[in-house]
Amino acid sequence: MKRDYRQIEWDESVAYAAHALIRFALAEDLGEWGDVTAQATIPKEAIGSARLVARQPGVLAGLPVARHVLAAMNVPFQWTACAEEGAPIERGTLLAEMSGGVRDLLVAERTMLNLLSRLCGVATLTRRYVDAAAGGKARIYDTRKTTPGWRLLEKYAVAKGGGRNHRLGLYDSILIKDNHLAAIGGDDPGMAVGMALRAANESLASFPAERREHALVEIEVDTFQQLQAALEAGGVDVILLDNMDDEQLRRAAELRDQVAADVELEASGGMTLDRIPSAARTGVDRISVGALTHQAVSLDIGLDWGA
């Protein structure tokens, strides 16, 4: 496969994002007074154990995040992961076991379940799209249509579901979209495409070497005139085909093969789960799907008390 955007794995940057989100979530839950119910009913010195259990089938993503809730609380605890990230899970699958102060576990419960359920939901939906595309050459990518503050975590879940990560933000790659071309202006859309790509490559040349590895030049087109201009201009890694039907995608792939076979094509817009099988067989290399993150439904995960 050609150069690609950075693909998200659990590392220090994801852990940092998780920590910031967890601290906010705990503060939101505890307010000024803390867990007044646990304080009223549970002895401070009480020790207990609990298990995370799947209530419905799906794909697991987020156990490191769930563990990080307890770590962020700076309390003593023990944790054992019982299932593998990215693995299919069934109703009743034991995901993790934990022990520690009963009050601490009760405080962590809802934040832990909210995070884990959401990320499992993203991974589960992603796996459905990936499976639907299996008969073609196209790979499934996410987008920046993520929940504010959750981007690294949701993209991590996409990766665990078998999907690919598109650019992380405005800072890490050049993606020339329709509004950029409109702002450049001019009566000739092909000329605007050429101007934008030349400027993009001049800018990319100034990037430090460590930033260039995953810094791509991509341009969005919605007409064949723009597509032809982008292919002929050169200096582009990926061309995003916006809201084209399957026949148009096939024609675009044929044109790409004739003019610039090393350029990858990305289909975007209107990519429902039902459409993925046919779109994946048109000859495009990538299909970007905002629904992976903005339409995912949280998976039902429970915390059961006791060993």
C-alpha positions, -999 to +999 in steps of 0.1 A: +000+000+000+011+036-007+019+062+019-010+068+043-022+089+071-010+081+106-028+051+120-039+052+156-027+027+182-027+029+219+003+051+227+012+081+249-008+106+228-040+085+230-034+079+267-031+116+272-063+123+253-081+096+274-067+111+307-080+146+298-114+133+289-116+111+320-107+140+343-134+161+328-160+133+330-151+125+367-153+162+376-187+164+359-200+134+378-186+142+413-191+180+414-181+196+447-194+169+471-183+136+455-203+104+455-226+112+484-245+079+481-213+058+485-201+080+513-233+075+531-236+037+527-202+022+521-174+021+548-144+039+537-121+009+542-143-016+523-126-036+495-144-053+467-142-066+432-162-063+399-163-075+363-169-059+330-192-081+310-207-077+274-245-075+273-246-078+235-223-090+207-199-067+190-162-058+187-141-049+217-123-015+219-115+006+249-103-017+277-071+004+281-093+035+284-115+018+310-085+008+331-072+044+327-103+056+347-090+040+378-054+051+371-066+087+367-082+085+401-048+078+418-062+050+439-048+015+445-065-011+423-058-044+405-069-050+369-069-080+346-079-078+310-098-109+300-104-102+263-083-088+234-088-054+218-104-057+183-117-092+191-154-102+185-173-105+217-206-122+225-233-116+251-218-127+284-181-123+274-160-115+304-140-084+294-120-075+325-118-081+363-109-054+388-106-050+425-100-021+449-118+002+473-156-002+469-162+035+469-135+040+442-150+013+420-185+028+423-171+062+414-153+048+383-183+027+371-203+051+350-174+069+334-158+036+327-189+022+311-197+054+291-162+053+275-160+016+269-196+013+255-190+042+231-157+029+218-171-007+214-200+008+194-176+026+170-155-005+166-186-027+160-201-004+134-167-001+117-164-039+114-198-040+097-186-016+070-152-034+067-170-067+062-194-052+036-164-040+016-146-073+017-155-083-019-137-053-034-103-035-032-115-004-013-104+002+023-128+018+048-117+051+063-131+074+091-134+112+089-131+142+112-168+138+120-159+129+155-173+139+189-154+169+201-127+158+226-130+122+216-112+122+182-081+101+191-102+077+211-129+073+184-102+069+157-085+043+179-118+024+180-121+026+142-087+010+139-097-018+163-128-024+142-106-030+112-110+004+096-083+029+085-077+064+099-080+095+077-061+126+087-063+135+124-069+172+119-063+203+099-026+203+109-013+171+097-020+168+059-032+190+031-068+183+019-080+208-006-118+209-005-145+225-026-145+257-005-108+261-009-112+259-047-142+283-045-121+308-025-093+306-051-120+315-077-116+319-114-137+309-144-117+277-151-122+250-124-093+231-138-070+261-134-080+264-098-072+228-092-037+232-107-030+263-088-041+247-055-020+216-060+011+236-069+007+257-038+001+226-017+033+210-028+053+241-022+040+243+013+046+206+019+082+210+009+087+233+039+074+206+064+101+192+087+112+157+077+094+140+107+061+155+096+063+144+060+059+107+066+022+108+070+016+142+053-004+136+021-017+160-005-054+152-012-079+171-033-117+169-035-134+170-069-170+167-079-167+169-117-147+150-143-131+182-155-116+187-120-106+151-119-088+153-152-070+185-141-059+169-108-046+138-125-027+158-151-013+184-127+005+158-106+017+162-070-014+146-055-015+114-034-053+110-032-082+124-051-115+125-032-145+119-054-174+137-038-209+123-040-204+103-072-226+073-080-211+039-087-210+044-125-192+077-120-168+060-096-160+033-122-154+059-149-131+078-125-111+047-118-107+040-155-095+076-161-071+074-132-056+041-146-050+058-179-036+091-168-019+086-133-021+050-121-002+058-089-029+082-075-054+067-051-091+075-054-113+080-024-151+078-026-170+099-001-206+110+004-237+089+006-218+058+017-244+038+035-238+003+047-260-010+019-240+008-008-206-003+004-204-037-014-210-021-048-189+010-042-160-012-031-160-030-064-158+002-086-120+004-086-116+031-060-090+025-033-106+042-003-141+048+010-145+074+038-175+071+060-185+097+086-211+074+100-184+052+116-182+078+144-212+101+141-238+073+138-223+046+160-246+033+188-230+025+222-226-012+229-243-025+260-216-032+286-223-039+322-203-039+355-212-069+377-203-069+413-182-096+428-157-122+415 
